[in-house]
Amino acid sequence: MRAEIIAIGDELTSGRILNTTSNYAAHCLFQAGHEIHAMHTIGDTPELIAELLIQALKRVDVILVTGGLGATDDDLTNEAVSRALARPATLYPEILTRIQEKLGSRGCVSLDKLAWLPQGAELLNPDTPMAGHLLIHDQVPIFFLPGVPSQMHYLMDKRVLPWLAAHEATYPGLNSCQRLYKFFATSEMTINREIQELKLAPEIDVGYYPVGHDVHLSLTLRGHDQDLTLQLFNRACSQVEHHFGQAIYGRDLETLESVVGDLLTRQGLTLALAESCTGGLISSRITTVAGSSTYFLGGVTSYADSMKENCLGIEKELLSRHGAVSPETAAAMAMNIQRISGADLTLSVTGIAGPGGGTLEKPVGTVHMGLMGPTGLNLHQFDFSGDRMEIQAITAQTGLDLLRRHLLELKTVS
């Protein structure tokens, strides 16, 4: 089944608000086996709303519209639809009653606008004052959903997808399989070349997506025969996973911090951090994972030399002789945070994020890391490029990947 998505709102076309509803709708429809023919983002212009809707009715099997259903003067979707489809605005007393019951004496005459819908509209959530309705025109279902993301997500999950599933005979979807593989420190072209050499089944749709400092590889297969689709898809996934091995750091919704957390949990190890140039960014990412308190003991953000001395116990003479950005300081940070915390595994990071502070010997982007664990101390030097935020981001990603790879090595040894 072919679907078209139309997001309406001047706040979207001006860039003031990010259009996340279309992304969510496309993901849900795609996962349900439907093809997304097109996605549009337009302003609150009745003529454009009408024109786009009439065009969509001629080329797709289902239409999903978000936004413009509110009570303010710039919410024009229902009026535009009524005129475009020759469906006069009709008062829905049940909506008006709910509004009055909810607001009582605080009610406002302008809210009556919410109770006027195009003729033939079916309420998607009749028991609540939430906007949203279904209109079937020329046998094409048109879902009108609110632009508020939380409300739109609720109706998409609880009303739209179940309705399409219940009418599968009329609006059939394909069996869909999709998996996302995540890489760090591996180029898109390298992945592309090696995928070509694997010679996956021609039915597999392969996509490459640079995301920050990562590359995401997607495998997608859609077909009518569920068993055959799953068989071909699993075979392709096995080929990719066997070939790339540990270069793949995660799948689907996994992040480097969640993968590191899972490895620490499985091995019963604890972690502590000593950060300088990243300003606590790695600690912040680690603690976004639910349950991280079971393995993350804490971290010290020792940005100034005085903090490195007073909180981490690094000797002033060492800092004077080698500098804060040096392998010697990274080593001392990693060893001392382990002594202070008692953690099984520690990571230290010190560097120059810029834009100032660099020298000929130590230019902006110079970063030293120390990794202290059961097998001893490992030191690493990196020369990153970019602006301050980019250097901090790639440093944090690199530190997490060092932890991941070290934990995988420990797992292999044990």
C-alpha angles and dihedrals in degrees: 000000000000119000135189126201124207121187116193129198141100088227088064098047091046091054092238092119125033114237101236097148094072090050091052093046093049092049093050095046093045092050089050089058101260127133118237106221096182144341122213134189114196138164129250093281114137094205093052092045090053095045094050094045094051091049092049092051089062097052112032141050099227135019128204119198124187130189138018096076098112132105101255126102093256094056099097106149099105094046091049092049093048091056097040095051097033091241107139118225108265129197115240105203094194091061092048091049092052092050092050093046092049098045102028111174089357090067121124126214091228090065089068084080088076090064095059113086135164112280112272096025117150117211113239096202107022095170096062136048090244112129118239137111145172124235121186109203123175087349091301115120112224115194116202111199133177119262092229102105097220092051093043091051091050094052092043092054100036103034117013101046094042090049092052091046091051090051095043093129089063098032104030124188131202126247103261131200122181135166132179121211119197125212133185125192091011118108124236091236092052091052091046093051094048093046089055090052090053090062096212119198109289090237091067114099110214124198132183120205126179107214113182105303092341135082118219119205117199127197116195132178127175126181146145096242106073097196095046092045092052093045094052092043095051090049092053092047091051090052093051095045093047093048101045098033114166092005084081106077098181149353133231109326096003119118130196090254093051091048091049090048092051092050092049091049094048092050094042093236132143130220137208130179138210110196133181117157094028091058094218095313094132092049089049092053093046091054094051086077114090111242094023090132088076093066108013112081096180144267144249120227099205100179099155123054089241090061091049088054100040102035102030098030095234112164116251090223091058091052092047094049101042105017130235091279103060141102089251092057092044089052093049092048092052095046096044096048087052091052092048098044103030089224120161092225130028135183127198127193128190127161151118113279094176156161084176133015098068127126135187090264094041110027125187108287096040107137131176124196132189123201116194120186147133091302096049136256126333123187126202133187125200135184108207129180136207137068124315096275093045092051092049091047096049090044091055092046091048092049092051091048090051088054091048095050093044091051091050089052091050089050091052093048093049 
